[in-house]
Amino acid sequence: MFGFGRRGKRRKAAGEQGHALGAEQGGEHDGLPAEDGFDGPYDEKEAPADQVSRLDLGSVRLPVPDGTQLQVEVAPEGEVQAVHLVTPVARLTVSAFAAPRSGGLWQEVSKELAEQLRGDGARVVLEGGDWGTELVASSPEMSLRFVGVDGPRWMLRAVAASSTEQSAAAGAALREIVRGTVVVRGDQPMPVRTPLPVELPEAIAKHLAQEQG
């Protein structure tokens, strides 16, 4: 068994809360469109007017299939560290980071991830994907697929964690989410690799506060 590299190990102490997304929320998140019309991820300034309902997490807006479970990792001091979309085939995590104008950050990050995961005992394979290099790390118990996309002053990193048997389906689900994602970088200067802040919608934040209270 292995984790998500060094960053993932630091997150193990974070608490997790669950919340379901889907039609029961009155259509707030209506899921992915039936047709495959995505060709993102998109920068906020180029986001399409496609009428797709997306989960707004501040720095990323994600299309979410009906019935997906939302897992939130919260640090002891209350800061949201990560949000995971739990589907029948995989747990999907999409995060955005500050990147240089010149791009190319994912190439650096993918090499570092490969070294870290090999150090954790995983078998690591680099594959060509829709946006370039995809990294697949596997053990007998589980599979991790990392997809990275370089955008204008941001880098998107998406991860699918699944059983080895569901690896192919998990990869397809992850790519579909990435294609419909909108990244909100903002104009403020940030050091390269700084995670863009994650913010929960008010309704979900209240729900989690009630569960914790």
VOBA-1610 file (N, C-alpha, C; in pm, whole numbers, padded with zeros to 5 digits, always signed):
BEGIN
Met+00085-00120+00000Met+00000+00000+00000Met+00088+00124+00000Phe+00044+00227-00070Phe+00123+00349-00076Phe+00030+00468-00075Gly+00085+00585-00044Gly+00005+00706-00034Gly+00016+00791-00159Phe-00008+00919-00144Phe-00003+01012-00255Phe+00131+01085-00258Gly+00239+01023-00211Gly+00366+01093-00203Gly+00371+01177-00078Arg+00469+01264-00071Arg+00491+01340+00053Arg+00373+01428+00090Arg+00312+01490-00011Arg+00200+01578+00018Arg+00085+01499+00079Gly+00060+01379+00026Gly-00048+01297+00078Gly-00023+01254+00220Lys+00102+01223+00256Lys+00131+01179+00392Lys+00100+01289+00493Arg+00124+01412+00455Arg+00095+01522+00548Arg-00055+01536+00570Arg-00136+01485+00476Arg-00280+01501+00486Arg-00347+01391+00566Lys-00274+01291+00605Lys-00338+01177+00671Lys-00403+01215+00803Ala-00354+01321+00866Ala-00409+01361+00995Ala-00536+01443+00981Ala-00570+01483+00859Ala-00686+01568+00840Ala-00814+01488+00859Gly-00917+01553+00915Gly-01044+01487+00932Gly-01120+01484+00801Glu-01213+01389+00786Glu-01292+01377+00665Glu-01440+01383+00699Gln-01513+01456+00616Gln-01658+01460+00629Gln-01717+01424+00493Gly-01832+01357+00491Gly-01893+01317+00366Gly-02020+01395+00339His-02048+01416+00208His-02170+01485+00170His-02207+01436+00031Ala-02334+01410+00007Ala-02377+01356-00122Ala-02418+01468-00215Leu-02382+01455-00343Leu-02423+01550-00444Leu-02514+01478-00543Gly-02613+01548-00596Gly-02696+01485-00698Gly-02832+01549-00707Ala-02925+01477-00762Ala-03056+01532-00791Ala-03131+01569-00663Glu-03094+01506-00550Glu-03167+01535-00427Glu-03145+01677-00378Gln-03049+01749-00437Gln-03024+01887-00397Gln-03101+01985-00484Gly-03208+01939-00544Gly-03294+02030-00620Gly-03231+02076-00750Gly-03140+01996-00806Gly-03083+02031-00935Gly-02966+02124-00929Glu-02915+02153-00811Glu-02802+02245-00803Glu-02683+02188-00877His-02665+02056-00872His-02559+01990-00946His-02626+01881-01031Asp-02649+01913-01157Asp-02727+01825-01241Asp-02645+01720-01313Gly-02514+01715-01285Gly-02432+01611-01343Gly-02375+01648-01477Leu-02309+01551-01541Leu-02244+01574-01668Leu-02346+01565-01781Pro-02324+01639-01890Pro-02416+01631-02002Pro-02406+01495-02070Ala-02512+01453-02134Ala-02512+01323-02198Ala-02412+01318-02313Glu-02400+01428-02388Glu-02308+01429-02500Glu-02168+01468-02451Asp-02067+01424-02525Asp-01929+01456-02488Asp-01890+01587-02555Gly-01922+01699-02491Gly-01892+01829-02550Gly-01776+01900-02485Phe-01708+01836-02391Phe-01599+01900-02319Phe-01470+01901-02400Asp-01396+02009-02392Asp-01261+02011-02449Asp-01169+02097-02363Gly-01198+02103-02233Gly-01117+02180-02140Gly-00998+02098-02090Pro-00940+02133-01975Pro-00994+02230-01879Pro-00982+02374-01930Tyr-01065+02459-01874Tyr-01075+02596-01919Tyr-01020+02693-01815Asp-00955+02797-01862Asp-00928+02911-01776Asp-01058+02988-01756Glu-01071+03051-01641Glu-01194+03126-01612Glu-01229+03225-01723Lys-01127+03286-01781Lys-01150+03389-01883Lys-01201+03329-02014Glu-01189+03197-02029Glu-01234+03131-02152Glu-01340+03026-02123Ala-01403+03033-02006Ala-01503+02933-01968Ala-01622+02939-02063Pro-01670+02825-02108Pro-01782+02825-02203Pro-01915+02854-02136Ala-02006+02910-02212Ala-02143+02930-02164Ala-02223+02808-02203Asp-02192+02694-02138Asp-02250+02566-02179Asp-02365+02520-02091Gln-02403+02597-01992Gln-02514+02563-01903Gln-02488+02438-01819Val-02365+02393-01811Val-02332+02278-01727Val-02320+02324-01582Ser-02392+02259-01491Ser-02381+02292-01349Ser-02250+02238-01295Arg-02174+02324-01229Arg-02045+02285-01176Arg-02039+02315-01026Leu-01967+02231-00954Leu-01943+02252-00812Leu-01835+02357-00798Asp-01867+02470-00738Asp-01774+02582-00726Asp-01692+02568-00599Leu-01563+02536-00615Leu-01472+02523-00502Leu-01371+02639-00496Gly-01409+02750-00553Gly-01322+02867-00549Gly-01222+02866-00663Ser-01116+02790-00649Ser-01011+02787-00751Ser-01043+02692-00866Val-01133+02597-00843Val-01176+02507-00950Val-01327+02492-00946Arg-01386+02478-01063Arg-01529+02451-01076Arg-01543+02320-01150Leu-01604+02221-01086Leu-01602+02084-01136Leu-01740+02037-01177Pro-01753+01976-01296Pro-01879+01907-01329Pro-01886+01779-01248Val-02000+01754-01187Val-02011+01640-01095Val-02129+01552-01133Pro-02105+01423-01158Pro-02217+01334-01191Pro-02314+01321-01073Asp-02440+01296-01103Asp-02541+01275-00998Asp-02499+01160-00906Gly-02526+01178-00777Gly-02501+01072-00681Gly-02359+01063-00631Thr-02270+01149-00680Thr-02132+01147-00632Thr-02126+01189-00486Gln-02043+01121-00409Gln-02021+01160-00269Gln-01905+01258-00262Leu-01923+01362-00183Leu-01818+01462-00165Leu-01748+01437-00031Gln-01617+01417-00035Gln-01537+01402+00086Gln-01450+01526+00103Val-01451+01582+00222Val-01374+01703+00250Val-01271+01675+00357Glu-01146+01703+00328Glu-01039+01691+00428Glu-01018+01827+00493Val-01027+01829+00625Val-01017+01953+00700Val-00903+01942+00800Ala-00815+02040+00802Ala-00705+02043+00898Ala-00760+02069+01038Pro-00682+02036+01142Pro-00730+02060+01279Pro-00772+02205+01305Glu-00706+02299+01237Glu-00742+02440+01258Glu-00863+02481+01176Gly-00920+02390+01099Gly-01043+02419+01026Gly-01027+02451+00880Glu-00905+02459+00829Glu-00883+02493+00689Glu-00912+02373+00600Val-00984+02397+00491Val-01011+02290+00394Val-00882+02261+00317Gln-00838+02136+00322Gln-00715+02099+00254Gln-00738+02032+00120Ala-00845+01956+00109Ala-00872+01886-00016Ala-01019+01848-00023Val-01069+01836-00145Val-01205+01791-00170Val-01197+01676-00269His-01260+01563-00236His-01257+01445-00321His-01398+01413-00370Leu-01408+01372-00496Leu-01533+01325-00552Leu-01529+01172-00551Val-01615+01111-00473Val-01616+00966-00459Val-01725+00908-00550Thr-01682+00837-00654Thr-01773+00779-00752Thr-01772+00626-00735Pro-01858+00554-00805Pro-01858+00408-00793Pro-01727+00342-00836Val-01646+00410-00920Val-01525+00346-00970Val-01396+00401-00908Ala-01401+00521-00848Ala-01277+00581-00799Ala-01305+00702-00712Arg-01203+00741-00637Arg-01205+00869-00568Arg-01124+00966-00652Leu-01186+01076-00696Leu-01125+01171-00787Leu-01095+01302-00714Thr-00975+01354-00734Thr-00934+01478-00670Thr-00873+01570-00773Val-00925+01692-00784Val-00875+01790-00880Val-00830+01913-00804Ser-00703+01952-00823Ser-00645+02065-00753Ser-00573+02155-00852Ala-00564+02283-00820Ala-00494+02379-00905Ala-00382+02446-00827Phe-00275+02480-00899Phe-00156+02539-00837Phe-00109+02658-00922Ala-00045+02753-00856Ala+00017+02863-00928Ala+00134+02810-01010Ala+00150+02862-01131Ala+00253+02812-01221Ala+00318+02929-01295Pro+00436+02908-01351Pro+00502+03017-01425Pro+00433+03045-01558Arg+00449+03164-01608Arg+00391+03200-01737Arg+00444+03112-01849Ser+00567+03066-01833Ser+00631+02985-01937Ser+00574+02845-01947Gly+00497+02800-01846Gly+00441+02666-01847Gly+00546+02561-01816Gly+00511+02436-01841Gly+00605+02327-01821Gly+00615+02273-01680Leu+00530+02321-01588Leu+00542+02277-01449Leu+00504+02130-01433Trp+00405+02083-01508Trp+00362+01944-01491Trp+00474+01846-01524Gln+00558+01878-01620Gln+00669+01790-01654Gln+00762+01773-01533Glu+00790+01882-01463Glu+00873+01875-01343Glu+00802+01796-01233Val+00676+01829-01210Val+00601+01767-01100Val+00583+01617-01124Ser+00556+01577-01247Ser+00534+01436-01274Ser+00661+01354-01249Lys+00777+01409-01280Lys+00903+01339-01252Lys+00923+01324-01102Glu+00894+01428-01026Glu+00908+01422-00880Glu+00810+01322-00820Leu+00686+01323-00870Leu+00587+01228-00820Leu+00631+01084-00846Ala+00684+01060-00965Ala+00729+00925-00999Ala+00837+00878-00902Glu+00931+00966-00870Glu+01038+00930-00777Glu+00982+00902-00638Gln+00891+00987-00592Gln+00833+00971-00459Gln+00754+00840-00449Leu+00674+00812-00551Leu+00591+00692-00547Leu+00674+00565-00559Arg+00778+00569-00639Arg+00869+00454-00643Arg+00934+00432-00507Gly+00965+00543-00439Gly+01021+00532-00305Gly+00923+00471-00207Asp+00793+00487-00234Asp+00689+00426-00150Asp+00664+00280-00185Gly+00735+00231-00286Gly+00719+00091-00323Gly+00623+00065-00437Ala+00577+00170-00504Ala+00481+00151-00612Ala+00552+00121-00744Arg+00480+00052-00831Arg+00524+00036-00969Arg+00469+00156-01047Val+00557+00231-01112Val+00517+00356-01177Val+00541+00346-01328Val+00439+00383-01403Val+00447+00383-01549Val+00402+00520-01599Leu+00476+00576-01696Leu+00437+00700-01761Leu+00368+00667-01892Glu+00250+00724-01913Glu+00174+00698-02034Glu+00141+00829-02105Gly+00124+00822-02234Gly+00077+00938-02309Gly-00073+00953-02293Gly-00119+01074-02266Gly-00261+01097-02244Gly-00313+01213-02326Asp-00433+01254-02299Asp-00497+01361-02376Asp-00424+01494-02364Trp-00358+01516-02250Trp-00289+01643-02228Trp-00138+01624-02211Gly-00088+01510-02252Gly+00054+01482-02234Gly+00074+01364-02141Thr+00175+01374-02057Thr+00212+01262-01971Thr+00108+01235-01863Glu+00067+01110-01851Glu-00011+01064-01737Glu+00076+00967-01659Leu+00065+00972-01529Leu+00146+00888-01441Leu+00055+00787-01373Val+00089+00660-01384Val+00010+00553-01323Val+00097+00479-01222Ala+00055+00480-01096Ala+00127+00410-00990Ala+00037+00299-00937Ser+00091+00179-00926Ser+00008+00067-00884Ser+00078-00021-00782Ser-00003-00081-00699Ser+00039-00183-00604Ser-00064-00295-00617Pro-00045-00408-00550Pro-00146-00514-00561Pro-00285-00470-00516Glu-00293-00372-00426Glu-00422-00334-00368Glu-00491-00218-00440Met-00413-00127-00500Met-00476-00007-00553Met-00397+00052-00667Ser-00461+00147-00735Ser-00399+00216-00848Ser-00424+00365-00834Leu-00324+00444-00867Leu-00335+00590-00871Leu-00300+00636-01011Arg-00385+00721-01069Arg-00355+00781-01198Arg-00352+00933-01180Phe-00243+00994-01223Phe-00226+01139-01214Phe-00232+01198-01355Val-00314+01299-01371Val-00323+01375-01496Val-00287+01519-01464Gly-00201+01579-01545Gly-00163+01718-01524Gly-00184+01800-01649Val-00224+01926-01631Val-00247+02016-01743Val-00186+02151-01708Asp-00103+02203-01798Asp-00046+02337-01780Asp-00137+02439-01846Gly-00181+02539-01768Gly-00264+02646-01820Gly-00194+02780-01805Pro-00264+02890-01830Pro-00205+03023-01816Pro-00185+03061-01668Arg-00062+03046-01622Arg-00022+03078-01484Arg-00085+02984-01382Trp-00133+02868-01428Trp-00181+02766-01336Trp-00147+02628-01390Met-00142+02533-01299Met-00129+02392-01334Met-00240+02316-01265Leu-00309+02232-01339Leu-00414+02148-01282Leu-00356+02008-01260Arg-00377+01954-01141Arg-00337+01817-01112Arg-00460+01740-01067Ala-00488+01630-01137Ala-00604+01548-01106Ala-00557+01406-01075Val-00619+01344-00974Val-00579+01211-00929Val-00701+01122-00917Ala-00689+01000-00970Ala-00791+00897-00951Ala-00732+00785-00867Ala-00794+00755-00754Ala-00752+00644-00668Ala-00859+00536-00678Ser-00817+00414-00715Ser-00913+00307-00737Ser-00848+00173-00708Ser-00928+00068-00713Ser-00873-00066-00711Ser-00802-00089-00844Thr-00713-00187-00847Thr-00643-00216-00972Thr-00741-00262-01080Glu-00847-00331-01041Glu-00943-00379-01138Glu-01020-00265-01205Gln-01036-00154-01135Gln-01113-00040-01186Gln-01024+00068-01247Ser-00897+00038-01268Ser-00803+00141-01312Ser-00844+00208-01443Ala-00883+00130-01541Ala-00920+00187-01671Ala-01045+00274-01660Ala-01146+00225-01589Ala-01268+00304-01571Ala-01240+00430-01491Ala-01152+00421-01393Ala-01115+00538-01312Ala-01047+00643-01398Gly-00959+00599-01488Gly-00893+00694-01576Gly-00991+00766-01667Ala-01088+00693-01721Ala-01189+00754-01806Ala-01273+00856-01729Ala-01311+00821-01606Ala-01390+00913-01523Ala-01311+01039-01491Leu-01182+01021-01462Leu-01099+01136-01428Leu-01086+01231-01547Arg-01062+01177-01666Arg-01046+01262-01784Arg-01173+01339-01814Glu-01288+01274-01792Glu-01415+01342-01819Glu-01434+01461-01725Ile-01398+01446-01599Ile-01406+01557-01505Ile-01310+01668-01546Val-01187+01631-01580Val-01086+01732-01617Val-01131+01812-01738Arg-01190+01744-01837Arg-01233+01813-01960Arg-01336+01922-01933Gly-01414+01905-01826Gly-01518+02003-01798Gly-01483+02102-01688Thr-01359+02095-01636Thr-01320+02179-01522Thr-01286+02321-01567Val-01324+02417-01484Val-01286+02557-01503Val-01192+02596-01388Val-01078+02656-01422Val-00980+02698-01323Val-00988+02849-01303Val-00995+02892-01176Val-01002+03034-01141Val-00869+03069-01075Arg-00777+03122-01151Arg-00642+03152-01101Arg-00638+03280-01019Gly-00714+03382-01061Gly-00703+03512-00996Gly-00582+03587-01046Asp-00576+03715-01015Asp-00467+03800-01066Asp-00355+03822-00967Gln-00372+03778-00843Gln-00271+03807-00742Gln-00145+03724-00767Pro-00027+03784-00743Pro+00097+03707-00759Pro+00109+03601-00652Met+00160+03484-00689Met+00181+03373-00596Met+00310+03302-00633Pro+00382+03250-00534Pro+00497+03166-00567Pro+00454+03043-00646Val+00538+03004-00739Val+00511+02885-00819Val+00490+02764-00727Arg+00394+02682-00759Arg+00354+02560-00688Arg+00265+02587-00568Thr+00232+02709-00540Thr+00138+02737-00431Thr+00000+02682-00465Pro-00059+02601-00379Pro-00196+02552-00407Pro-00294+02669-00410Leu-00378+02673-00512Leu-00482+02774-00515Leu-00587+02738-00411Pro-00641+02837-00340Pro-00728+02808-00225Pro-00856+02735-00263Val-00896+02643-00175Val-01020+02568-00192Val-01126+02627-00099Glu-01241+02659-00153Glu-01350+02715-00074Glu-01476+02633-00099Leu-01548+02602+00008Leu-01670+02523-00006Leu-01790+02614-00031Pro-01885+02570-00111Pro-02012+02643-00123Pro-02077+02658+00014Glu-02149+02765+00032Glu-02206+02796+00164Glu-02292+02683+00218Ala-02375+02623+00133Ala-02465+02517+00180Ala-02387+02397+00232Ile-02280+02359+00162Ile-02200+02245+00205Ile-02121+02278+00329Ala-02068+02401+00337Ala-01993+02443+00455Ala-02083+02439+00581Lys-02206+02483+00566Lys-02300+02479+00679Lys-02330+02335+00719His-02346+02249+00620His-02375+02109+00649His-02262+02046+00729Leu-02139+02072+00689Leu-02025+02016+00760Leu-02013+02075+00900Ala-02041+02205+00913Ala-02034+02268+01045Ala-02135+02206+01140Gln-02254+02174+01090Gln-02356+02112+01173Gln-02312+01972+01218Glu-02248+01896+01127Glu-02203+01762+01162Glu-02092+01767+01267Gln-02007+01870+01256Gln-01895+01881+01350Gln-01939+01940+01482Gly-02050+02018+01479Gly-02093+02087+01600Gly-02170+02001+01694
//
